[in-house]
Amino acid sequence: MKIPYISSVQPGPLRWLARAAPVLAIAAAVTLTTAGSASAASGGQPAARHGAAARMLLGQRIAAYAKTFVGRYPYKWGGESPKTGFDCSGLTWYIYGQYGMAIPRTAQAQYQAFRKVRTAWRGDLVFFHDSSGYVYHVGIYEGNGTLVAAADPQDGIMYETIWTSMVTFGTMTHR
C-alpha cells in the first residue's frame, strides 16, 4: 500500500503532521493487527491484564517443544531425560525444566502444584485421574483435545486424544 506524501501543507506549525502521517498510519495498522492477533489467539477474549500475551506465548513455546519429542524417544518407567527415555511425568518435568520452571517429578505432585483451570491453553498439563482423584497420567496439551505424552513402552512419546472426562487441566502460565 502506497501512502501519498501530502505536499499541499504550507510551512508552519502543522507541517510535521504531513511528514508524520505515513508513520502514524503504519503504527496504527501494526497496533490494530497485533491487538487483533492476540484477541484471536485467546479465543476472541481481550487480555485481562498486562502480560497475558507473553504467558500465552510461553505456553505455545512449551507445546511446540513437546511436539519435537514425538516418535523420537522411548518410554521408560522412571525416565526423565532424552538419554534414558521418559515416563509421562518425567517428560513434563523435563520440558518445563527447559523453560526454567522447576516442577515436581511425579504426576500426582504436579497435579497438586499446578493451578487448576477450566479451559486449557496450549502448553498446559492434562491430568488423568480416577474417581478417587488419584492422578495416573499426565501430558502436555496441544489443543483440540490432543496432548503429547509418554504413553507406554510400545508407543513411546506420542500424540494422544483425551479419552475420558476424568481430566483436570493445570497451568503455570495463566489464570
N, C-alpha and C positions, 0 to 999 in steps of 0.2 A: 504494500500500500504506500503510495507516494503522498507525502504531506506537503502541500504547496507552501512556499515561503511567502509571507504576507509583506509585500513591498509598499503598500499604499499608506502605511503608517508614517506620519511625519515625525521628525526628531522631537523628542520631548519625554515627558515622564512615562508614557506608555510604550515607548519603543522596545524596551526589554521584553514586554509581553509578546510582541510579534516574533521575536527571536526565540523565546522560551516556549511558544505554543507547540511546536513539534515534540519537544522533550516532555512537556506536560501531558500531551496526548499519549505518548508511548508509555509514560509512567502510569497513567490512569488505566490503560489497556492491560499492562502487566499486573497491576493490583487487582483488577476485576477478574482476570484469568486465574491468578493464583488463588483468590478467595473462592472462585467457583470450583476449582480443582479440589481444594481442601474440603469444601462442602460436599462435593460429590463423593470423595473418598471416605467421608464419615457418614455416608448414607443420607446426605442431604441435610444433616443437622449442623447448625453453626457450632463452632468451637466454644466450649463452655468457659474456658479460661486460657490465658496465655500459655503456650507450650503444648497444647493438645496435639497440634500437628507434628511436633517433634516426637511426642510419645507414640503417635501412630506410626511415624516413620521408623522408630526403633522396633516396634512390633513387626513391621513389614520386612525389616532387615533380618530379624531373627527367623521369620518364616522362610525367607529366601535362602538363608544359610542352611536351615534344616533340610530344604529340598536337595541340597548338594550331597547329602548323606544317603539318599535313596538308592538302593542297589549297589552301594559301594562298600558297605561294612556289614560284617556278620552280627547276628545276635549272640550274646554271651551273657548268661546269668551272672550278675555282679559286675559286668563290664562297664567301663566308663571312659574309654579312650579309643581313638582310631586304631591303635596298635593291638588292643585286646578284643575289640568289638564292644557292643553296648547292650545293656538291658534297657527297658523303657525309661526308667528314672535316671539311669546313667547318661542316656542320650540328652535328656532335658537338662540335667545338671551340667553336662559338658558344654552344650550350646549356649546356655545362659551365661556360663562362666566366661565364654569367649567375648562377651559383651560387658564384662566387669561386674556381673551380678552374681553374688555368692548366694546360692540357694541350697536348701538341704538335699541330701543324697537320695533318700527313698521317696517313693510316690506318696505315701501317707504323710510324711513330714513336709513334702512340697505342698500338698493339699492344705495342711494346717498353716503354712507360711504365706500362701497366696491369698490376695483379696478376691472374694467370690463376686462374680458379675453375671447378670442375666444374659447379656449379649457378648459374644466373644469377638475380639479383633484378631486379625492375623498375628501370629506370634504368641498368643495366649496359650495357656495349658488347658488340655481337656482331661479331666479326671473321671475315670470309670469306677463306679463303686457298686457294692451290693446293697441289699435292703437294710443292712445293719449300719451302713455308712463306711464300711471298710473299703479303702481305695486299692484296687488290684491292678490298675493300668493307667498310664499317662502318656500323652503325646502332645505335639505342637500343632496348634490349629492353623490350617492353611486357607480356610474359607470354604463356603458352600458345603458344609457338613463333612469336610475331609481334614485329615491330620497326617503328620509324619510321625511314625513311632517305630521303635524296635519291637517287632512283633513276636517272632519265635525263631528257633534255630533254622528252620527250613527257609523262611522268607527273609530273615534279616531285617534291615531297615526298609520300610515300605510306606506307601500311602495306604491309609485306612479310611473307611467311611464310618461315621458314628452309627453304631448298630443298635443302640439302646437309648431309652430315655433316662436311664440312670447315670447321667453325667452331670458334672458341675464344671463350669468354666472358671479358671483362675487367672488373675493378671497381676503384673507388677508395673504395667505401663499406663493404665488409665483407671478411671473411677467407674 
